[in-house]
Amino acid sequence: MEKTLYVIGHKNPDTDSVVAAAAYSVLKQSQGLSHVKAARAGAVNPQTEYIFERFGVELPVFIPDLIPKVEYWLGDAAPTVRDTTPLWEALQVMGQAEIKALPIVDAAGRYVSMLHYGAFAQNILTKINPHKKAVIQTSVGHLVKIIKAQTLVSFGEEEFFKARIVVAALETETFKAHLGQEPAGNKVVLVGDREDIQRIAIEAGVKAVIITSGHLLAKGLRELAEKMKVSVLVSPYDTSSTALLVIYSTPVATMGDEGIKAVHRTDWIRTARSALAASPSRCVPVLDDDLQVVGLFSEGDLIRDPNIELIMVDHNEFSQAVDGIENYRILEVIDHHRLGSFATKYPITFINRVVGSTSSIIAGMYREQHVPLRKEIASILLCGILSDTLILHSATTTDYDRETAEYLANLCNLEIEDLGKDIMGSASAVASRPAAEIIRLDLKEYESAGKRLSVSQVEVSDTSEIMERREEIAQGLAKIRRESGYYLSALMVTDITELTSLLLIDADREFTSLVGYPKAEQGVYILKDILSRKKQLMPALFELVEKATEK
């Protein structure tokens, strides 16, 4: 299966993260990398939703996690056969595809059972056991197809029946007596050029007469066969070869192993391991949401490289990345945050610039690589910059951000201040969302002095709505801190009108006693002129954590 290269931002993505993923994937695609796709690791906030809808850009695909799943290690599509396919044809498919197992499906393409050599060997013995009469399921049509027969008389070609195979090797009277010992309606008689045996079989009303070695039906017997509704076929093969091929005309479903359970493409690898261990063929079919077979998963797939690779944008710490990212190869990192404990087993492209927005870096790459910017992509890049820099007012804003924003605004024929007010206004709907959702919208996880912290940030046009729900939000912070084992959990509420912030914190007294910001009330602090979580708030919090843990 062809690899997919996902461009993905951090968990609980903000606008800059989603925009960067979307715009950089378009840049890669324009360079001929058609397998590149934009992704996001969480739900988008109202601001991001507004921006993408306004400029008609499709949101990146949502990937909730990258915990190893079957589809990430699945190889090429596997051949399948209908349950009614003759066994002979199914075995040829296995040989041509050089596979040791073959999924059997019904008319709707849904998995039924698996043909593998173990099941075949076990089931075929029941057909050729010399101590039992050979009875196989087949049809006249299957017999014609497998023995490449010339049809002289035919009835009910598509009707399946349980055939009793009789080889006419006895003397005439003995054969006649043998044939009359039980009903003849399900018998298939193999005979050579013996007219007397042909006549006896037709008069007895057998299901079919197969004349071997290319011999013809004796004169005068065709009308009798039509009257008795006996199908008559001429096989080009000798009697022994024809008898063998007749057995292989049975539908493949009669040889399938129904005990092999399929796995879903989204099942975890550990689930697939259990299924593989229980499968005699050490492979299992893989199904999609419609229960269609999309591939075969084998033990060999477990040791191959996964079929996805990653480019991280707007973050470089695994603690902020989509869960399971450590299982895959990361080709590039494009970011503007501090460096975390990041390491790979191989060289990668790592771009980290001191700018206010990853969108600024991506826009610059378009210019550096002389790739024309489509208007809608330039528009969302401009929005990404304005969002992450609070319309270029944040302390993280650089001259590079300002120059890039002016360049993009000129391309799109947009006014920076007007657009900024529009996108910041769209964020005001955040305050009406459930408290748990507000806290997780742009939650980032950090580590300092061996302690894990969670700090979220939301932007509103009026902090009064958040303050009216401070008790509810405080309870939400306490819950997430308790459930995730954080040293502290905080929510930074930035007022985009007054250009100031509030900080709601849930932490032990050993920490809160050190917080020097003005206190609005219990657990709520005033961050005057502080807009940037990355540049202004987090360094101060890291210092406080270190002091608190030194005690």
C-alpha positions in Angstrom: 0.0 0.0 0.0 1.3 3.5 -0.9 2.6 5.5 2.0 0.6 8.5 3.2 2.6 11.5 4.6 0.5 13.4 7.1 1.2 17.1 8.0 -0.2 17.4 11.5 -0.3 20.0 14.3 -0.5 19.5 18.0 -3.3 18.1 20.1 -6.2 20.5 20.9 -5.2 22.6 17.8 -5.4 26.3 17.6 -5.9 28.2 14.3 -2.2 28.5 13.5 -1.7 24.8 13.9 -4.6 23.8 11.6 -3.7 26.5 9.0 0.0 25.5 8.9 -1.0 21.8 8.3 -3.4 22.7 5.5 -1.1 25.2 3.8 2.1 23.1 4.0 0.3 20.0 2.6 -0.7 22.1 -0.4 2.9 23.3 -0.9 4.1 19.7 -0.8 1.4 18.6 -3.2 2.4 21.3 -5.7 5.8 19.9 -5.7 4.5 16.5 -6.9 4.0 14.7 -3.6 0.4 13.6 -4.2 0.5 11.3 -1.1 0.7 14.2 1.3 -2.4 15.0 3.4 -3.2 17.6 6.0 -4.4 16.3 9.4 -5.4 17.6 12.7 -5.2 15.9 16.1 -8.4 17.4 17.7 -11.6 19.3 17.2 -11.3 22.8 15.8 -12.4 25.9 17.7 -15.0 28.3 16.4 -12.4 30.7 15.1 -10.7 28.1 13.0 -14.1 26.8 11.7 -15.1 30.3 10.7 -11.8 30.9 8.8 -11.9 27.7 6.8 -15.6 28.1 6.0 -15.2 31.8 5.0 -12.4 31.1 2.5 -13.7 27.8 1.2 -10.8 25.6 2.4 -11.4 22.0 3.5 -10.5 21.3 7.0 -7.6 18.8 7.5 -8.7 15.2 8.2 -9.3 14.4 11.9 -6.9 11.8 13.3 -7.8 11.3 17.0 -4.7 9.2 17.6 -1.9 7.3 16.0 -1.9 4.3 18.3 -0.7 1.4 16.0 -3.7 0.1 14.0 -3.9 -2.5 11.4 -4.5 -0.1 8.5 -1.1 1.6 9.2 0.7 -1.6 8.6 -1.6 -3.1 5.9 0.0 -4.0 2.6 -1.5 -4.0 -0.9 -5.1 -5.0 -1.5 -5.7 -8.8 -1.5 -7.5 -10.8 -4.1 -10.8 -12.3 -3.1 -13.1 -14.9 -4.6 -16.9 -15.4 -4.5 -18.1 -18.2 -2.4 -19.6 -19.9 -5.5 -16.2 -19.8 -7.4 -15.0 -23.3 -8.4 -12.3 -24.6 -6.1 -9.9 -25.1 -9.1 -10.1 -21.4 -10.1 -9.6 -20.3 -6.5 -6.5 -22.4 -6.2 -5.2 -20.9 -9.4 -5.7 -17.4 -7.9 -3.7 -18.4 -4.9 -0.9 -19.7 -7.1 -0.8 -16.7 -9.4 -0.9 -14.2 -6.5 1.6 -16.3 -4.5 -0.4 -16.1 -1.3 -1.0 -18.7 1.3 -4.6 -17.8 2.1 -7.5 -16.4 0.1 -10.6 -14.6 1.5 -13.9 -15.9 0.3 -16.8 -13.4 0.0 -20.5 -13.4 -0.6 -22.4 -11.7 -3.4 -22.2 -8.4 -1.5 -18.4 -8.7 -1.1 -18.7 -9.5 2.7 -16.2 -11.9 4.2 -17.5 -15.5 4.6 -14.4 -17.7 5.2 -10.8 -18.3 4.3 -9.3 -20.8 1.9 -5.9 -21.9 3.0 -3.8 -25.0 2.4 -4.5 -26.5 5.8 -8.3 -26.2 5.4 -8.0 -27.5 1.8 -6.1 -30.5 2.9 -8.5 -31.3 5.7 -11.6 -30.9 3.6 -10.4 -32.5 0.4 -9.8 -35.8 2.4 -13.6 -36.0 3.0 -14.2 -35.9 -0.7 -11.7 -38.6 -1.7 -11.9 -40.9 1.3 -11.9 -44.4 -0.2 -14.0 -45.7 2.7 -16.8 -43.3 2.0 -18.8 -42.5 -1.1 -17.6 -39.3 -2.7 -20.3 -36.6 -2.6 -19.5 -33.1 -3.6 -21.5 -29.9 -4.1 -21.3 -28.7 -7.7 -23.4 -27.6 -10.7 -23.6 -28.5 -14.3 -22.2 -25.1 -15.1 -19.2 -25.6 -12.8 -18.5 -29.0 -14.4 -18.5 -27.5 -17.8 -16.2 -24.7 -16.8 -13.6 -26.8 -14.9 -13.3 -29.8 -17.3 -13.7 -27.6 -20.3 -16.5 -29.7 -21.5 -18.4 -29.6 -24.7 -22.1 -29.4 -23.8 -24.4 -31.7 -25.8 -27.5 -31.5 -23.5 -27.9 -29.2 -20.6 -30.4 -28.6 -17.8 -30.3 -26.3 -14.8 -26.6 -25.3 -15.3 -26.6 -22.8 -12.4 -28.4 -25.1 -9.9 -26.1 -26.5 -7.2 -26.7 -30.1 -6.1 -24.8 -32.7 -4.0 -23.2 -34.9 -6.6 -22.4 -38.6 -6.2 -19.6 -39.4 -8.6 -19.8 -42.8 -10.3 -17.1 -44.1 -12.6 -18.6 -46.7 -15.0 -15.9 -49.3 -14.8 -18.1 -52.4 -14.1 -19.6 -54.9 -16.5 -22.9 -53.9 -18.0 -25.3 -55.8 -15.8 -23.3 -55.2 -12.6 -23.2 -51.5 -13.3 -27.0 -51.5 -13.9 -27.5 -53.2 -10.6 -25.1 -50.9 -8.8 -26.8 -47.8 -10.3 -30.2 -49.0 -9.1 -29.2 -49.5 -5.5 -30.0 -45.8 -4.7 -31.8 -42.9 -6.3 -30.0 -41.7 -9.4 -31.1 -38.1 -9.4 -27.9 -36.7 -7.9 -25.4 -39.0 -9.7 -22.8 -37.8 -12.2 -21.6 -40.8 -14.3 -18.2 -40.8 -16.0 -18.2 -43.1 -19.0 -16.1 -43.7 -22.2 -17.4 -44.8 -25.6 -19.6 -47.6 -24.2 -23.1 -47.1 -25.7 -24.7 -49.6 -23.4 -23.5 -47.8 -20.2 -24.5 -44.4 -21.7 -28.0 -45.7 -22.3 -28.4 -47.3 -18.9 -27.3 -44.0 -17.1 -29.6 -41.9 -19.2 -32.6 -44.2 -18.8 -31.9 -44.2 -15.0 -32.3 -40.4 -15.0 -28.9 -39.5 -13.6 -28.1 -35.8 -13.1 -25.4 -35.8 -15.7 -23.3 -38.1 -18.0 -19.8 -37.0 -18.7 -18.3 -38.8 -21.7 -14.5 -38.8 -21.3 -11.5 -38.7 -23.7 -13.5 -36.7 -26.2 -15.8 -39.5 -27.2 -19.3 -38.6 -28.5 -22.7 -39.6 -27.4 -24.0 -42.7 -29.2 -26.5 -42.0 -31.9 -30.1 -41.9 -30.8 -29.4 -41.1 -27.2 -29.6 -37.3 -27.5 -33.4 -37.3 -27.7 -33.5 -39.8 -24.8 -31.3 -37.5 -22.7 -33.5 -34.5 -23.5 -36.6 -36.5 -22.6 -35.1 -37.7 -19.3 -33.6 -34.2 -18.6 -30.1 -35.6 -18.3 -27.3 -33.2 -19.0 -24.6 -34.7 -21.3 -21.1 -33.3 -21.4 -18.0 -34.3 -23.4 -14.7 -34.1 -21.5 -11.4 -33.7 -23.5 -9.6 -35.5 -20.7 -9.3 -39.2 -19.9 -11.4 -40.7 -17.1 -9.0 -40.4 -14.2 -8.2 -36.8 -15.0 -11.8 -35.9 -15.5 -12.7 -37.6 -12.1 -10.1 -35.4 -10.4 -11.3 -32.2 -12.0 -14.9 -33.0 -11.1 -13.9 -32.9 -7.4 -12.3 -29.5 -8.0 -15.5 -28.1 -9.5 -17.0 -27.8 -6.0 -17.6 -24.2 -4.8 -14.7 -22.8 -2.9 -16.9 -22.1 0.1 -17.1 -25.8 0.8 -13.3 -25.8 1.5 -13.2 -22.5 3.4 -12.2 -22.2 7.1 -15.0 -20.3 8.8 -13.1 -20.3 12.1 -10.7 -17.6 10.9 -12.1 -14.3 12.2 -11.5 -11.1 10.4 -10.1 -7.9 11.9 -11.2 -4.4 11.2 -8.8 -2.0 9.5 -9.1 0.3 12.6 -8.4 -2.4 15.1 -5.3 -2.0 17.3 -2.2 -4.1 16.4 -2.5 -5.9 19.7 -5.9 -7.2 18.7 -4.6 -8.3 15.3 -1.7 -10.2 17.0 -4.2 -12.3 18.9 -6.2 -13.0 15.7 -3.0 -14.0 13.9 -1.9 -16.3 16.6 -5.3 -18.1 16.3 -5.2 -18.4 12.5 -3.7 -21.6 11.1 -2.5 -19.7 8.1 -0.9 -16.9 10.3 -2.9 -14.3 8.3 -6.3 -12.8 8.7 -8.6 -10.8 6.4 -9.0 -7.1 7.0 -12.5 -5.4 6.7 -13.6 -1.8 6.2 -16.6 -0.1 7.6 -18.8 -1.9 5.0 -17.4 -5.3 5.9 -15.7 -5.5 2.6 -12.3 -7.2 2.5 -9.6 -4.6 1.9 -6.5 -6.7 2.5 -4.7 -9.6 4.2 -2.8 -9.0 7.4 0.0 -11.4 8.1 2.8 -11.9 10.6 5.2 -10.4 8.0 3.3 -7.1 8.1 4.3 -6.7 11.8 7.9 -6.3 11.0 7.6 -4.0 8.0 7.6 -0.2 8.2 4.2 1.4 8.6 2.6 3.0 5.6 2.3 6.5 7.1 5.0 9.1 7.8 4.6 12.5 9.5 5.5 16.1 9.3 5.0 18.0 12.6 4.0 21.6 12.4 3.5 24.2 15.2 5.0 21.9 17.9 8.1 19.8 18.5 7.3 18.0 21.8 5.8 14.6 21.9 3.8 15.6 25.0 1.9 17.9 22.7 1.7 15.6 19.8 -1.1 13.2 18.7 -1.0 10.1 20.9 1.2 7.3 19.3 3.3 9.6 17.2 6.5 7.9 18.5 5.7 4.8 16.5 6.3 6.5 13.1 9.0 8.2 11.1 8.9 12.0 11.4 10.4 13.6 8.3 10.2 17.3 9.2 9.4 19.6 12.0 8.3 23.2 11.4 7.8 25.3 14.5 8.3 28.5 16.4 8.2 27.3 20.0 10.9 26.4 22.5 12.7 23.1 21.9 11.6 20.2 24.0 13.2 16.8 24.6 13.0 15.8 20.9 15.1 13.1 19.3 15.0 10.8 16.3 17.0 7.8 15.1 17.7 9.5 11.8 18.4 13.0 10.3 15.4 15.1 9.6 14.5 18.6 8.4 14.0 20.8 11.5 13.0 24.4 11.0 12.4 26.5 14.1 12.3 30.2 13.8 11.8 33.0 16.4 8.5 34.4 14.9 5.0 34.8 16.1 3.3 32.2 14.0 4.1 28.9 12.1 1.9 30.3 9.4 4.6 33.0 8.8 7.2 30.3 8.3 5.0 28.4 5.8 4.2 31.5 3.9 7.9 32.3 3.7 8.6 28.8 2.3 6.2 29.4 -0.6 8.1 32.5 -1.4 11.6 30.9 -1.0 10.6 28.0 -3.2 8.9 30.2 -5.8 5.5 28.4 -5.5 2.5 30.6 -6.4 0.1 31.0 -3.5 -3.6 30.3 -4.3 -5.8 33.1 -2.9 -7.6 30.9 -0.5 -4.4 29.5 0.9 -2.8 33.0 1.3 -6.0 34.1 3.1 -5.9 31.3 5.7 -2.2 31.9 6.2 -2.9 35.5 6.9 -5.6 34.5 9.4 -3.1 32.1 11.0 -0.6 34.9 11.6 -3.2 37.3 12.9 -4.7 34.7 15.2 -1.5 33.6 16.8 -0.2 37.2 17.2 -3.5 38.8 18.3 -3.6 40.9 15.1 0.2 41.6 15.4 -0.1 43.0 19.0 1.3 40.0 20.9 4.8 40.2 22.4 5.8 37.3 20.1 5.2 39.4 17.0 8.3 40.1 14.9 9.0 42.3 11.9 9.0 39.1 9.8 5.4 38.4 10.9 4.4 42.0 10.0 6.0 42.0 6.6 4.6 38.5 5.8 1.1 39.6 6.9 1.3 42.7 4.7 2.5 40.6 1.7 -0.4 38.1 2.2 -3.0 40.9 2.7 -1.9 42.5 -0.6 -2.2 39.1 -2.4 -5.7 38.6 -1.1 -6.9 42.2 -1.2 -7.8 42.1 2.5 -7.4 44.7 5.2 -5.5 43.4 8.2 -7.4 45.3 10.9 -10.8 44.4 9.5 -9.9 40.8 8.9 -8.4 40.6 12.4 -11.6 41.9 14.0 -13.6 39.4 12.1 -11.6 36.4 13.1 -11.2 37.5 16.7 -14.9 38.2 16.9 -15.6 34.6 15.8 -13.7 33.4 18.8 -16.1 35.1 21.2 -18.5 32.1 20.9 -16.0 30.1 23.0 -17.4 31.3 26.3 -20.8 29.6 25.7 -19.3 26.2 25.3 -19.2 23.5 28.0 -16.5 24.2 30.6 -14.6 20.9 29.8 -14.6 21.8 26.1 -13.3 25.4 26.8 -10.4 24.0 28.9 -9.4 21.5 26.2 -9.8 23.7 23.1 -6.1 24.8 23.0 -4.6 22.7 25.8 -0.9 22.2 25.7 1.1 20.0 28.0 4.5 21.0 29.3 7.1 19.6 31.7 9.3 21.5 34.2 11.4 20.2 37.0 10.0 16.8 36.4 6.4 18.0 36.7 3.7 17.9 34.1 1.6 21.0 33.5 -1.4 21.7 31.4 -2.0 25.3 30.3 -4.9 26.1 27.9 -5.6 29.5 26.2 -8.8 30.9 24.8 -9.5 34.3 23.3 -12.6 36.2 24.0 -13.9 39.7 23.4 -15.2 40.0 27.0 -13.9 38.1 30.0 -17.1 38.6 32.0 -18.7 35.6 30.4 -15.9 33.4 31.5 -15.8 34.9 35.0 -19.5 34.2 35.4 -18.7 30.5 35.0 -15.4 30.6 37.0 -16.7 28.0 39.5 -17.6 25.6 36.7 -14.3 26.1 35.0 -12.4 25.7 38.3 -14.1 22.4 38.8 -13.1 21.4 35.3 -9.5 22.3 35.9 -9.4 20.3 39.1 -10.9 17.3 37.3 -8.4 17.3 34.4 -5.6 17.8 36.9 -6.8 14.9 39.0 -7.4 12.5 36.1 -4.2 13.3 34.2 -1.9 13.6 37.2 -0.8 17.2 36.3 1.2 19.2 38.9 -1.0 22.2 37.9 -3.8 22.9 35.3 -4.5 26.4 34.2 -6.6 28.3 31.7 -5.4 31.6 30.2 -8.3 33.8 29.1 -7.1 36.6 26.7 -9.3 39.6 26.2 -8.7 40.6 22.5 -10.4 43.9 23.1 -8.5 45.1 26.2 -5.3 43.2 25.2 -4.9 41.7 28.7 -5.5 38.3 30.2 -6.8 36.4 33.2 -5.3 33.2 34.6 -7.4 30.5 36.3 -5.2 28.0 38.1 -5.8 24.7 40.0 -2.7 23.7 42.0 -1.4 22.9 45.5 -0.8 25.7 47.9 3.0 25.2 47.7 2.7 26.6 44.2 -0.1 29.2 44.4 1.6 30.8 47.4 4.5 31.8 45.0 2.3 33.3 42.3 2.9 37.0 42.3 0.3 38.2 39.8 -2.5 40.4 41.2 -5.4 38.2 42.4 -8.9 38.9 41.1 -10.3 36.3 43.5 -9.4 32.8 44.7 -7.6 30.9 41.9 -8.0 33.8 39.4 -5.1 36.1 38.6 -4.8 39.3 36.5 -2.2 39.2 33.7 -1.9 42.8 32.7 -0.5 43.3 29.2 0.3 39.6 28.9 -1.0 38.1 25.7 1.4 35.4 24.8 1.3 32.0 26.6 4.5 30.9 24.9 6.7 34.0 25.5 5.2 35.7 28.5 3.4 33.2 30.7 5.2 29.9 30.4 8.7 31.2 31.3 7.2 32.6 34.5 5.3 29.4 35.3 8.4 27.3 34.7 10.4 29.5 37.2 7.6 29.2 39.8 7.5 25.4 39.4 11.2 25.1 39.9 11.0 27.2 43.0 8.1 25.3 44.5 9.8 21.9 43.9 13.0 23.1 45.5 11.4 23.5 48.9 
